Amino acid sequence: MEEIELYLDEAKELMQKAVDHTASELLKIRAGKAMPNLLDGIMVQYYGANTPLNQVSSVNTPDARTLSIKPFERTMISEIEKAIVNSDLGLAPQNNGEVIILTIPALTEERRISLVKQAKHECEGGKISLRTVRKETNDELKKLQKEGVAEDEIKRAEDVVQKLTDQFSAKIDELLAKKETDIMKV
């Protein structure tokens, strides 16, 4: 039935969004290397509006442990510094009047373990989203069954939903394994 297909397509789309969101959250966890996307969540006051940092400056990595931020307008340096200090990154910006330099400290073993825990927490959140989508889809399928759709079709659809859940859960596990390897690499 086309209604079942619609529910399955919607479940697949929502599960993919959960995996994509988990991947973007894992990118924000720094692994001791300077990466421009480390600053993606930082918002800067720009003419009274909150604006993403990458829209008011260019961010480069001159070496593996340094980020260089060059504002498009020199007057933005203090605003950018303030936004970085107020963020939860724990980095101390230094500027020379034209460019802001962020030095990424090497991670201690304790900090690495803490980051792995944070990554596992993010992945568990993604899996919870997957299970929520599975439950909601199965509930909708059960409503269809009450409306007269054949029990066999509903059962097959529920099996497909479970396979989708397992498939996307495995993707989240892969993301976690990659991130864990990345964090623990010295």
N, C-alpha and C positions, 0 to 999 in steps of 0.2 A: 504493500500500500504506500501511496505517496506521503501520507501523514507520517508514517514510521520513518520513511527516508528523510523527511524534513527534520524530524527530531534527531536522527542519527547524524545528519550533516551539521546541525546546530551544535550537537555534543562534540563532534570532531573539531569544529571551529573554536569553541570555547576552551577545549583542552589544549589546542595549539596556542591559544592566547596565554593560557596558564604557563605553558613551557617557555614561551617567549618572554613573559614577564619575569619568570625565575631566572632566565639567562641574563636579562638586563640587570636584575638585582645582583647577580653574581659578578657582573662586570664592575660594579661599584666597590666590591671588596678588593682592596689593593693587595697585591702579592709581593710587595717589596720592590717592584719595578715602577719606574715613572711611566705612566701612560696618560695621554691627554683625556681619555674618557673618565679618569679618576675625578675630574672636576665637573662632570656632566650635571650633577645635581645642584650645583652652586648657582644661586640667583643673586644678581647685583642690582642695586637701585640705579636706574638709568632714566634721568629726567622724570622722576616720580613713579616709575613703573618697575616692577620686578622683571628683570630680563635675564635669560640664561647667560652665563659667563662667556660661552663660546660665540655669542652674538655681539659682544662688545669688545672682543679681543681675539688674538690668534694664540693658540697654545701649541708649543713645540717641545720636543724632548732632545736637548743637545747631547745628552748621554743617558745611560741607563738609570741614573739616580737623580736626575734633575729635570724639572719642568720649567719652561720659560714662557711667561705670559706677557704678550705685548699688546696693550690696549690700543684700540683704534683712535681714542682721544686721550691725550696725556692727563687730562683732568680726572680720568676715571681710576687712576692708580690707587688713590686712597679708598675709594668705594670697593674696588676689587680686593684690596688687602683686608678691609673690614669684613667682607663676605667670607673670605677664606678663614680668617681667625674665628669667626662666629660659626663656621661649619664644624661638623664632628670629625673632620679629617685629622686634626691634631698636628697641623703643619704650620710652621712659622715663616711667613713670606718676608723676603728681603727685596728692596728695590734700589735701583740706581738712578731713579728719576725718569727712566724711559721703559724699563723692563722689570717685571717682578720675577724673582727667582724662587722656586720652591725646591728644597733639597729633601728627597725622600730618604728617611733613615732606614738602615738595614733592619730587618725584622729579627727579634730575639726568638728563641725556641718557644718561649711562653706565649708570645704574641702570635706566632704561627699557629699554635694549637688553638688559641682563642679565635683566630680568623677561620680555621677549619670548622670550629663549632658554629660560628656565625653562618658559614656557607651551608652547613647541614641544616641549620634552622630555616634558612631561606628555601632550601630544597623541600623541606618538610611542609612549609607553607604552600609550595607549588603542588605537592601531592595532595594536600588537604583540598585545594581547589579542584583537582582532578576528581577526587572522591565526591565532592559536592556536586559537580556536574553529572557524574554517574548517577547519584541518588536522584537528582532532579529529573534527569532523563527517564530513569526507570519509573519514577512516580507518574510522569506524563504518559508513559507507555501503559501503565496499569489503568489509567483513566480511559485510554483508548479501548482497553479490554472490556471495561465496564460498559462502554458504548457499543459493544458488539463485535469488535475485531477478534479474529480467531486467536485462541490461546497459543497455538503453535507459532504463529507469526510474531506474537509478543515475546515468546520465549527465545526465538531466533534473534530478535532485535536486542533483547537483554544480553544475549551471548556476544553480539557484536559490540555492544556498549562496554562489556567487560574486557573484550580484546583491545578496544581502543584505550581503555583505562590502563591496561597492562603495557601497551605499546608506548603511550606517552609517559608513563611512570618510568619505563626503562630509559627514555630520553633524558628525564630529569636525573636519573642515576648516573648516566654518562656525563652530563654537565658537572655533577658533583665530583665525580672521579677526576675529570680534567682539572677542575679548580683546586681540588685537594693536592694533586700532583704539582700544580703550579705554585701553590702556597708553600708546600713543604720543600720545594727545591731551593737549595741554598745558593 
